[in-house]
């Protein structure tokens, strides 16, 4: 399936407005040509406008065939009033978007010191949508979290080590209202430099203290497993400093942890791994060479990895680490000594939002190993299609009867500022969905840690992963039962949400329930429930579900959705969403303004035509007409689109609810658009009637000269340029020298244009020749008229804005008035 | 602080960086009630006096408007005015008289006013050749003059509907049996005389066709000196317009009786147009027009009214800006 086109809602709305304007164009042209037809028909009778020579005419004015003339006039009208259609709008908007993208790319506030990279807008198309995001769909790992793993805790031989508190734990404590123990028994000895990937604090282990622990043998074995069971490669850059190239950040964290505790992995070749470790008997640091026999690699199916090594004491060892459930089912009877405690610890760790792995080992005797090795090598060298399965099977044979050593806990730190950011987003009224593969407990606790679930928020659970409901997918009957359960939970949720309108809700749903919730019978109710919740967490969800959820969110809300993700498993989600990332802005004004200025211009033409017996005579000189959109009114629009800031970045962050206007698209509603269109018509009426009544008829100068066609055109045009640019100045909230330059510059440009264009020979400048310099500029009436007209066109909008700001303020008005 | 840090710090304040980071110094006007009221009052206090001064200027102008298109048709012909005007055998002279209502200070401008005359009709406006008016004999560039472009295969000079329909009523003024001299020089724009109408272009074959439109021109005078034509060719904006005919450079006293002898040649009867003779003085703002002054007063007083209404509403529903209770997140 093709990913949907990322056209913005504003663009789609704009298209509809263009249709409206196009209808207006047709209507105006039609009315014009109808009346022209009637007028022309009269010329054929005894109406007798002899000065038009109706006796020898072309087809355009032929009174004997008024319908043909009217039709041709209709085509002329389409050309003349083509100004109603803001063709240059699309060009201007594109320019704005490109400039906006450049600003986004340049923004130092979005520059990441760590990666030395700034934000990159990959498409200029979606900038304005960023202001209207209603729902954010996010992945967890790498988006909410940094995807940089830190070894924080471990459980060895039934004893939990590691005293640092994770962010999740802190958040949970805060949620329970516990005051945090400021002195979180961090050993004073440990004022060491922080090591990346290692945040383990425990006085019992660090600084060789582990040798005094009662279960020191296990501790030694445990860290040996961490130091040996991996595929990382050491890189010695400076003497004494070792870096590890690992497949995953988790693995690097293990090796680093082992190194920090005192089992420094420093050399690897095809057949051996060398560790520099403490010899307990002598108390000296010695290098020990472990012969590496086999690596049974990690795969997502096996969910474990192990290595077979021969230690310097010639013992054969199988060292394994893997998902707790996988390791636990492979323990030997005597290896289960600490199973209960370890399980409990793992449970606690995962509630604290940590990633856990179980660690185990086994001693092999030579005969058993030899027999296994033969089979394994055979499988390895086989060329059959099921080689991989065969290998897994062989590995499975040796990876059993393990002895449990303990478990590790790795923290995937939340990105800096995530809770704060999510808090702001929530205040801005944005719904946030987190789609994660985590377990329910982990997901909920992470939810608390990053403010997704907040104090005073009610949790609604839709769960199938409860004891007793297992393996439902295969069984038909169970399937129906599960469906019922999900349906019931959703219905309960809805009644709860509608019952209490004042509380915020967080919905937590697991992957299995999601299968049913996305069923076409349930989806509507599910979305109804979900849209009323501020936060939705989907735990245990698959990448495919992420994409489906995104599509439904988009189609059900009809609003803009934004998907954030870093990994390949998020691609589906990102393609489905309207936006693939970002935040802020109030748009639409620009487009409204465009319609305003074109309607104002277009309708002055129409009023004039009405006074020239609908003969399609333009009110203005041709060059004035063609320069209107290009020279005198385009730059301010671009300035508005690119440089307008209703609020400083600081204010936006301080008052996130400003964003709600964007979501509701307040500034680009139909009423708003129609208001601006009405304002355009009103301005054109004011301009035309005030100008004609003020300057035509009597002498318009002291020397008795009267205003002719060219003078009226120039005066009206001056008024249009001034009015349209001043309206822009009135609507702008933010003046830097750029805005001033563009707005007042456009007006100045018009007068300069008049001087230049008016001075080129009359065969080229025709009706504009010296009109300004000779006729208009010395006339006081000209200047009084334009001042009158400009103020008169500005008054309606200004009054409206004044009253609305004072008596019916929108959010942004309130904040603007509060601004220092 | 490292060197690079210092570098970015400095960079942050350079003009270019202020621009790219969109943090240029800016002024942010806010519509506070004080500003709104001040603005409206300011507009009011400027506009009302300006309006009054404008009205005063308009009232200082003395204007006499005499319609003559009906009065100049003798009684017997009034049923069919068109055939009267088209019949060359009937003399078209006519006279009218009026009393000067107020002292009129020279210069007194004389206009003829036509109503319901579409000089701004597209077909009409287009029908001229600026090239020909300036350079004369030229086969090219007269196609725009349709339908009055050639006569006997020679281009008519000046060609086009506008020139062809030249207004040709003439007026002479008599006060106390003495003719009032009318200065008919410099009634056209200087730029038109100098740059739009040629000094070497003579209207040698003007109005020689079968159908004669309006006035004729003296073929010995170059176009640049044919001021009536130049005035006429400056097409009007609206279907009711005045055009300058000349100036009386003598003051007229109250109750002076002025007799106008006119040649009522021009046909406005066939399309129901009116013809008027206008005598007017001017002020620093031009002719008599109360509209501009009234509009100023109207806008000004509306502003004051809005200011008052706004102030009252503002005082009746007080709101403190420190109060944030109405903000949605509270």
Interface residues (C-beta under 8 A of the other chain):
Chain A: X46 X47 X48 X49 X50 X51 X52 X53 X56 X57 X58 X60 X61 X102 X103 X106 X107 X108 X109 X427 X608 X611 X612 X613 X615 X616 X617 X643 X645 X655 X656 X657 X660 X690 X692 X693 X694 X696 X697 X698 X699 X700 X701 X702 X703 X704 X705 X706 X707 X708 X709 X710 X711 X712 X713 X733 X734 X735 X736 X737 X738 X761 X762 X763 X766 X769 X770 X774 X775 X779 X780 X781 X784 X785 X788 X791 X792 X795 X798 X799 X801 X802 X803 X805 X806 X807 X809 X811 X813 X814 X815 X816 X817 X818 X819
Chain B: X8 X12 X20 X21 X22 X24 X25 X26 X27 X28 X29 X30 X31 X32 X33 X36 X39 X43 X47 X50 X54 X61 X63 X82 X107 X109 X111 X117 X118 X119 X120 X121 X122 X123 X124 X125 X130 X131 X134 X146 X147 X148 X161 X164 X165 X189 X190 X191 X195 X196 X213 X214 X234 X235 X236 X237 X238 X239 X240 X241 X242 X243 X244 X247 X267 X270 X271 X280 X282 X283 X284 X285 X286 X287 X288 X289 X291 X292 X295 X296 X299 X302 X303 X306 X310 X313 X314 X317 X321 X324 X326 X327 X328 X329
